[in-house]
């Protein structure tokens, strides 16, 4: 254990170790609610915006468009555009750190500059290791994104109360959007709402998986 600790914080492994400590600190902050799982996704979005800018100026700078298109193909190949950025970085950095520890130990390397030489192919190999590891998460996050989009679409919709509810008791209500019917678990912010009344969906409580509704009265 002491040998692993010494190797982890040795100069030849310090770069992968710092990266590993970064992702560990990030997940601790996520667990304690200080950060969201998609906090750093804007980095990838900027690249997408850059592609749009290049597309707008395609006639003036065709080379730039090709380079951005190539970069986005790389992102897609390694699943980076299909997952929260930190999910991918986690599964990229962990094998990178393990390989660094093993390679420098096997070759008995104690020179920092040589470790940089080892690190470059290590980073590439780790990308290919991360690709299959992240496959199971793609479908999961695709489902979560779809669920989130549905929840947002339901806000502001009206429907019928099936089971009455109040601010403490969960009831149920039906909402129809573009021909699709949704049965929702509902609560009110205050007061109660009765079976058969028209409801307005005003909020979604993600942690408790229910919607906040209020009575909705139409003016005839």
RODREN-876470 format. One line per field, with one value per atom (N, C-alpha, C): x negated, y negated, z. Coordinates in pm, whole numbers, always signed. Atoms other than C-alpha are relative to their C-alpha. Layout:
<pts>
c1 (X,...)
c2 (Y,...)
c3 (Z,...)
</pts>
This chain:
<pts>
c1 (-82,+0,-86,+91,-286,-65,+62,-446,+96,-100,-123,+17,-13,-91,-119,+121,-451,+2,-6,-401,+104,-109,-75,-44,+39,-234,-145,+133,-570,+10,+0,-671,+44,-31,-630,+149,-144,-264,+86,-72,-168,+110,-103,+24,+128,-122,+265,+61,-51,+293,+79,-72,+394,+135,-126,+656,+97,-84,+785,+57,-47,+807,+107,-100,+999,+136,-130,+1268,+58,-48,+1287,+64,-55,+1339,+132,-124,+1601,+116,-110,+1805,+40,-35,+1785,+91,-83,+1927,+139,-130,+2201,+82,-69,+2288,+59,-46,+2317,+87,-92,+2524,-59,+62,+2271,-13,+9,+2246,+103,-89,+2474,-84,+75,+2372,-38,+29,+2377,-62,+53,+2197,-100,+105,+1915,+37,-40,+2119,-12,+11,+2088,-125,+122,+1737,+28,-36,+1885,+96,-95,+2167,-70,+76,+1910,-51,+47,+1767,+113,-115,+2116,+32,-24,+2163,-103,+106,+1830,+31,-35,+1953,+105,-104,+2260,-60,+64,+2040,-75,+74,+1821,+95,-96,+2127,+53,-51,+2251,-100,+104,+1919,-67,+57,+1872,-70,+58,+1805,-132,+121,+1539,-110,+103,+1363,+36,-35,+1424,-92,+96,+1110,+40,-44,+1237,+119,-119,+1567,-39,+43,+1391,-68,+71,+1168,+96,-98,+1464,+84,-77,+1663,-79,+85,+1370,-6,+7,+1345,+129,-127,+1716,+19,-3,+1681,-80,+81,+1409,+80,-84,+1639,+106,-106,+1913,-56,+60,+1681,-28,+33,+1572,+116,-122,+1930,+3,+9,+1833,+123,-117,+2132,+130,-121,+2375,+14,+3,+2287,-38,+58,+2227,-153,+145,+1864,-75,+73,+1757,+14,-13,+1892,-111,+104,+1661,-139,+132,+1364,-35,+24,+1404,-50,+37,+1385,-121,+125,+1096,-117,+110,+886,-36,+30,+918,-94,+97,+758,-132,+124,+505,-90,+76,+398,-55,+45,+380,-114,+104,+176,-129,+119,-61,-75,+63,-123,-73,+58,-187,-121,+108,-402,-126,+118,-632,-63,+54,-666,-73,+60,-738,-135,+124,-1005,-94,+84,-1142,-33,+24,-1103,+9,+0,-1195,-22,+26,-1234,+132,-127,-950,+17,-11,-1027,+35,-32,-1017,+146,-140,-683,+96,-81,-547,+7,+3,-657,+96,-92,-469,+146,-135,-167,+77,-69,-90,+71,-74,-16,+98,-91,+141,+136,-125,+399,+83,-71,+485,+60,-48,+513,+118,-108,+730,+129,-120,+969,+74,-61,+1027,+52,-52,+1073,+131,-120,+1327,+120,-110,+1533,+95,-96,+1678,+56,-48,+1701,+120,-108,+1932,+126,-117,+2169,+126,-123,+2411,+64,-53,+2448,+72,-61,+2554,+152,-144,+2897,+64,-52,+2941,+24,-13,+2878,+94,-98,+3080,+141,-131,+3375,+27,-16,+3316,+28,-23,+3300,+142,-136,+3625,+102,-89,+3791,+3,+9,+3667,+75,-69,+3797,+152,-143,+4139,+50,-38,+4150,+14,-5,+4075,+121,-112,+4339,+133,-125,+4605,+28,-21,+4551,+86,-93,+4834,+117,-110,+5059,+116,-118,+5411,+49,-52,+5584,+107,-106,+5841,-57,+41,+5794,+74,-58,+5850,+15,-2,+5765,-37,+23,+5792,-131,+130,+5478,+0,+26,+5356,-150,+143,+5020,-75,+65,+4954,+30,-42,+5145,-16,+18,+5046,+128,-112,+5326,-48,+36,+5335,+85,-72,+5434,-42,+28,+5450,-21,+29,+5296,-19,+14,+5321,-75,+80,+5054,-23,+18,+5064,+40,-52,+5266,-59,+61,+5044,+54,-60,+5204,-102,+95,+4997,+76,-57,+5105,-108,+99,+4928,+33,-15,+4872,-2,-15,+4983,+14,-26,+4981,+33,-21,+5089,-102,+90,+4876,+68,-81,+5156,+145,-139,+5518,+13,-20,+5671,+63,-63,+5797,+76,-90,+6086,+10,-23,+6161,+97,-86,+6309,-31,+34,+6168,-107,+106,+5952,-122,+124,+5590,-97,+108,+5299,-132,+130,+4951,-96,+84,+4717,-145,+139,+4405,-19,+34,+4225,-105,+95,+4053,-77,+76,+3782,-38,+47,+3657,+112,-113,+4006,+89,-70,+4130,+150,-139,+4455,+9,-24,+4607,+83,-81,+4741,+108,-110,+5084,+85,-95,+5347,+130,-128,+5717,-4,-1,+5775,+144,-136,+6092,+0,-12,+6184,+108,-99,+6372,+88,-94,+6678,+48)
c2 (+121,+0,-126,+115,-238,-22,+13,-162,-65,+60,-248,-149,+141,-572,-80,+70,-667,-17,+6,-583,-101,+90,-778,-146,+140,-1101,-28,+24,-1057,-93,+99,-1311,+60,-61,-1063,+28,-27,-1001,-118,+111,-1342,-59,+57,-1461,+84,-82,-1162,-4,+5,-1180,-128,+127,-1548,+7,-15,-1467,+91,-91,-1177,-70,+74,-1399,-102,+95,-1654,+66,-66,-1404,+51,-44,-1264,-116,+118,-1614,-42,+35,-1681,+87,-90,-1371,-18,+31,-1455,-122,+121,-1800,+30,-41,-1637,+72,-76,-1397,-93,+93,-1687,-113,+96,-1891,-134,+128,-2167,-21,+7,-2086,+93,-87,-1937,+91,-97,-1634,-55,+58,-1848,-140,+135,-2151,-46,+39,-2142,+30,-35,-2049,-116,+115,-2405,+7,-12,-2314,+65,-67,-2079,-86,+85,-2322,-111,+105,-2588,+51,-58,-2353,+7,-7,-2305,-138,+136,-2683,-41,+34,-2713,+59,-62,-2469,-83,+82,-2686,-127,+121,-2994,+28,-35,-2817,+27,-29,-2695,-129,+128,-3054,-68,+63,-3154,+103,-112,-2840,-45,+43,-3022,-72,+78,-3239,+85,-78,-2967,+147,-142,-2613,+88,-80,-2483,+7,+2,-2592,+90,-85,-2414,+146,-139,-2090,+40,-33,-2106,+15,-10,-2168,+125,-121,-1890,+123,-112,-1654,+12,-2,-1753,+54,-49,-1690,+148,-144,-1349,+77,-62,-1269,+6,+3,-1377,+108,-100,-1154,+142,-134,-854,+47,-37,-861,-23,+15,-925,-127,+120,-1264,-89,+84,-1435,+64,-72,-1175,+9,-13,-1202,-133,+113,-1467,+10,+1,-1569,+68,-55,-1470,+151,-146,-1116,+58,-51,-1066,-22,+28,-1236,+97,-93,-1008,+134,-130,-692,-7,+18,-837,-13,+28,-953,+120,-116,-639,+100,-89,-403,-68,+72,-674,+4,-4,-685,+140,-139,-304,+37,-31,-272,-73,+77,-547,+66,-68,-370,+125,-128,-36,-20,+20,-166,-53,+56,-375,+99,-105,-84,+107,-106,+174,-43,+49,-43,-62,+57,-163,-146,+139,-521,-94,+102,-803,-140,+127,-1081,-61,+67,-1330,-18,+23,-1412,+128,-128,-1043,+38,-30,-1011,-76,+77,-1284,+73,-78,-1075,+119,-112,-776,-46,+48,-991,-24,+32,-1090,+122,-118,-736,+54,-41,-659,-70,+76,-934,+54,-51,-793,+138,-134,-433,-9,+16,-547,-48,+41,-715,+121,-120,-380,+95,-78,-213,-61,+70,-476,+19,-11,-434,+115,-108,-84,-7,+9,-153,-93,+99,-449,+40,-41,-262,+19,-22,-150,-130,+126,-510,-83,+79,-643,+14,-24,-477,-59,+53,-576,-150,+145,-945,-45,+30,-939,+9,-16,-812,-115,+108,-1072,-133,+124,-1353,-4,-7,-1234,-26,+20,-1221,-147,+141,-1573,-88,+77,-1706,+13,-22,-1549,-81,+75,-1706,-148,+142,-2050,-30,+20,-2006,-3,-8,-1930,-126,+122,-2257,-99,+92,-2497,+69,-76,-2218,+13,-22,-2161,+143,-136,-1834,+21,-35,-1653,+75,-69,-1543,+134,-134,-1167,+41,-26,-1131,-131,+127,-1436,-5,+18,-1580,-129,+126,-1846,-16,+25,-1976,+111,-112,-1656,+135,-127,-1380,-4,-11,-1268,+52,-47,-1234,+29,-25,-1169,-85,+78,-1364,+41,-32,-1314,-128,+112,-1553,+56,-42,-1521,-107,+92,-1681,+61,-43,-1642,+146,-135,-1322,+104,-93,-1163,-28,+15,-1101,+35,-21,-1131,+5,-13,-1007,-48,+64,-1227,+19,+11,-1204,-148,+144,-1540,-35,+62,-1759,-147,+144,-2117,-72,+79,-2395,-38,+28,-2486,+34,-36,-2384,+137,-129,-2091,-16,-4,-1995,+131,-116,-1753,+73,-84,-1471,-70,+59,-1598,-145,+140,-1951,-10,+27,-2105,-51,+39,-2141,-64,+61,-2351,+47,-50,-2197,-119,+119,-2460,+32,-31,-2275,+151,-142,-1940,+16,-26,-1815,+126,-111,-1598,+103,-92,-1449,+90,-77,-1329,+55,-54,-1251,-32,+40,-1445,-146,+134,-1760,-82,+94,-2065,-57,+50,-2164,-97,+88,-2423,+1,+2,-2453,-100,+87,-2603,-25,+36,-2790,-75,+67,-2884,-106,+109,-3205,+20,-25,-3131,-133)
c3 (+0,+0,+0,-4,+82,-136,+131,-253,-100,+89,-434,+31,-40,-236,-51,+47,-317,-151,+147,-685,-46,+38,-699,+2,-15,-579,-43,+54,-749,-120,+109,-1012,-133,+130,-1298,-18,+9,-1215,+46,-64,-1081,-88,+87,-1388,+0,-11,-1402,+140,-138,-1021,+25,-16,-1030,-71,+74,-1295,+75,-78,-1084,+122,-117,-776,-40,+50,-984,-18,+21,-1089,+132,-131,-735,+77,-68,-595,-64,+71,-862,+45,-38,-773,+146,-140,-403,+6,+4,-481,-58,+56,-692,+106,-105,-407,+105,-103,-162,-56,+60,-408,-37,+33,-470,-151,+145,-842,-62,+77,-1105,-88,+80,-1309,-138,+132,-1625,+11,-24,-1478,-105,+94,-1735,-144,+135,-2042,-98,+90,-2179,-85,+79,-2298,-134,+124,-2557,-81,+69,-2638,-77,+68,-2726,-133,+125,-2987,-101,+89,-3127,-56,+46,-3143,-104,+94,-3318,-137,+127,-3581,-73,+61,-3639,-60,+50,-3676,-130,+120,-3928,-116,+105,-4118,-62,+50,-4145,-91,+80,-4298,-91,+75,-4508,-127,+125,-4831,+22,-28,-4668,+57,-69,-4474,-1,+14,-4604,+82,-77,-4434,+146,-139,-4094,+23,-13,-4152,+3,+5,-4240,+129,-123,-3932,+117,-108,-3700,-16,+26,-3868,+42,-39,-3816,+152,-146,-3450,+61,-51,-3394,-28,+27,-3559,+104,-106,-3306,+130,-121,-3021,-6,+15,-3158,+9,-1,-3208,+142,-138,-2844,+98,-81,-2719,+84,-84,-2575,-19,+25,-2739,+47,-41,-2602,+152,-146,-2232,+64,-74,-1967,-5,+20,-2015,+113,-114,-1664,+12,+3,-1707,-87,+90,-2003,+59,-56,-1836,+112,-110,-1534,-54,+55,-1746,-92,+74,-1945,+95,-92,-1651,+86,-86,-1436,-69,+66,-1695,-31,+25,-1779,+124,-125,-1414,+26,-22,-1386,-94,+98,-1705,+34,-38,-1591,+116,-115,-1259,-46,+44,-1433,-92,+98,-1721,+67,-66,-1503,+97,-89,-1259,-80,+82,-1531,-57,+60,-1694,+103,-105,-1361,-25,+38,-1480,+120,-104,-1241,-58,+67,-1500,-48,+33,-1538,-150,+144,-1903,-74,+63,-1997,+29,-33,-1817,-92,+94,-2047,-134,+124,-2346,+11,-22,-2198,+5,-23,-2118,-129,+126,-2477,-59,+49,-2608,+104,-108,-2269,-14,+16,-2326,-116,+118,-2669,+28,-35,-2546,+96,-100,-2255,-64,+73,-2498,-56,+57,-2668,+108,-113,-2329,+50,-50,-2223,-92,+97,-2541,+33,-31,-2466,+142,-139,-2091,+11,-10,-2154,-77,+78,-2390,+84,-78,-2112,+50,-54,-1995,-106,+107,-2336,+1,-2,-2328,+126,-126,-1963,-9,+6,-2025,-111,+105,-2347,+57,-65,-2142,+97,-97,-1870,-70,+75,-2127,-56,+53,-2286,+109,-114,-1944,+42,-37,-1867,-100,+103,-2200,+15,-21,-2133,+118,-120,-1787,-30,+36,-1930,-89,+92,-2203,+73,-75,-1941,+82,-77,-1754,-78,+65,-1832,-67,+60,-1962,+98,-85,-1833,-17,+5,-1754,+105,-94,-1541,+120,-123,-1181,+7,-11,-1147,+146,-144,-778,+69,-68,-552,+76,-65,-394,+81,-70,-153,+16,-13,-33,+73,-69,+164,-66,+60,-17,-151,+144,-367,-65,+81,-621,-141,+139,-995,-93,+100,-1301,-139,+141,-1678,-79,+90,-1930,-140,+139,-2307,-78,+81,-2526,-137,+139,-2905,-19,+18,-2880,+94,-96,-2612,+139,-132,-2274,+109,-110,-1953,+132,-135,-1609,+98,-86,-1352,+147,-145,-980,+35,-23,-844,+148,-130,-535,-25,+9,-470,+87,-83,-329,+131,-119,-88,-33,+22,-40,-65,+65,-224,-137,+132,-567,-8,-7,-621,-133,+118,-860,-96,+103,-1188,-30,+26,-1157,-108,+97,-1426,+75,-69,-1317,-98,+76,-1439,+59,-46,-1417,+9,-19,-1269,+34,-37,-1153,+5,-11,-1148,+108,-108,-832,-37,+55,-981,+105,-104,-653,+51,-51,-557,-110,+117,-910,+0,+13,-887,-47,+53,-1034,+98,-77,-856,-93,+81,-987,+82,-67,-908,-79,+71,-994,-115,+118,-1338,-40,+36,-1420,-132,+129,-1774,+8,+4,-1845,-122,+111,-2054,-59)
</pts>
